[in-house]
Amino acid sequence: MSQTDNLGSFIKDTKPLLAEYMETRLDIFRLQAIRIISKSAGYLVWIIISLFLLFLILIFSGIVLGCWFSMLFHSYVLGFGLTTLIIIVIFALLAVFRKALFIQPLMQGIIRRAMEDFREDVSDHPL
């Protein structure tokens, strides 16, 4: 009978400690999620701004190249048509080589960054 009483008192005594431990672990997971979301949001904003600036550079470069070719060939149609052809060829090459140029480096970067974060978390919070 005394062993059952000891087990019951042990459970009663450790129940608030266990609840506090679970609450702390939940707070840690919540803070880690907030950190990941905030980093992702920062990267997303940076990517959007970079893409917008790249788009502006492409537009103005296309206009300048079209005007230059127009001056060179004395024909707006030929100058801007050649510029359009160059841009289409560049986009086609990017589409053909998208895996080697974009997908693989992006995946490797995500994996590397996730592993760095995981290593930091393990070294900061050993179990």
C-alpha positions in Angstrom: 0.0 0.0 0.0 2.8 2.4 0.8 4.3 1.9 -2.6 1.1 3.0 -4.3 0.9 6.0 -2.0 4.5 6.9 -2.9 3.7 6.6 -6.6 0.6 8.7 -6.3 2.4 11.4 -4.3 5.2 11.3 -6.8 2.8 11.9 -9.7 1.0 14.6 -7.8 4.2 16.3 -7.0 5.7 16.2 -10.5 2.5 17.1 -12.3 3.0 20.9 -12.1 6.7 20.4 -13.0 5.7 18.4 -16.0 3.1 20.9 -17.1 5.7 23.7 -16.7 8.2 21.7 -18.8 5.6 21.1 -21.5 4.7 24.8 -21.5 8.4 25.8 -21.8 8.9 23.3 -24.7 5.8 24.7 -26.4 7.2 28.3 -26.0 10.5 27.2 -27.5 8.8 25.6 -30.5 6.7 28.7 -30.9 9.7 31.0 -30.8 11.6 28.8 -33.3 8.6 29.0 -35.6 8.5 32.8 -35.3 12.2 33.0 -36.1 11.8 30.8 -39.2 8.8 32.7 -40.4 10.5 36.1 -39.8 13.6 35.0 -41.7 11.5 33.6 -44.5 9.5 36.8 -44.7 12.7 38.9 -44.8 14.1 36.7 -47.6 10.8 37.0 -49.5 10.7 40.8 -49.3 14.4 40.9 -50.5 13.6 38.6 -53.4 10.6 40.6 -54.4 12.5 43.9 -54.4 15.5 42.3 -56.2 13.1 40.9 -58.9 11.4 44.3 -59.3 14.8 46.0 -59.8 15.9 43.3 -62.2 12.7 43.8 -64.2 13.3 47.5 -64.4 16.9 46.9 -65.5 15.7 44.5 -68.2 13.1 46.9 -69.5 15.4 49.9 -69.7 18.2 47.8 -71.2 15.8 46.5 -73.8 14.8 50.0 -74.7 18.4 51.2 -74.9 19.4 48.2 -77.0 16.4 48.6 -79.2 17.2 52.3 -79.8 20.9 51.5 -80.5 20.0 48.8 -83.0 17.4 51.1 -84.6 20.1 53.8 -85.0 22.6 51.2 -86.3 20.1 49.7 -88.9 18.1 52.9 -89.5 14.9 51.0 -88.8 12.9 50.9 -85.6 11.2 47.7 -86.6 14.5 45.9 -87.3 16.2 47.4 -84.1 13.4 46.5 -81.7 12.7 43.2 -83.5 16.3 42.2 -83.0 16.2 43.2 -79.4 13.0 41.2 -78.9 14.7 38.2 -80.5 17.7 38.5 -78.2 15.4 38.7 -75.1 13.4 35.6 -76.3 16.7 33.7 -76.8 17.9 34.6 -73.4 14.6 33.5 -71.8 14.7 30.3 -73.8 18.2 29.6 -72.6 17.2 30.3 -69.0 14.2 28.0 -69.3 16.4 25.2 -70.7 19.0 25.5 -68.1 16.7 26.4 -65.2 17.5 23.2 -63.2 21.3 23.8 -63.2 21.0 27.6 -62.8 18.1 28.0 -60.3 16.6 24.8 -58.9 19.8 23.0 -57.8 21.5 26.0 -56.2 18.3 27.0 -54.5 17.8 23.5 -53.0 21.4 23.3 -51.9 21.1 26.8 -50.3 17.9 25.8 -48.4 19.4 22.5 -47.2 22.7 24.2 -46.1 20.8 27.0 -44.2 18.5 24.5 -42.6 21.5 22.4 -41.5 23.2 25.5 -40.1 20.1 26.4 -38.1 19.7 22.8 -36.9 23.4 22.7 -35.7 22.9 26.1 -33.9 19.8 24.8 -32.2 21.5 21.6 -31.1 24.5 23.4 -29.8 22.4 26.0 -28.0 19.9 23.7 -26.5 21.4 20.3 -25.7 18.8 17.8 -24.3 
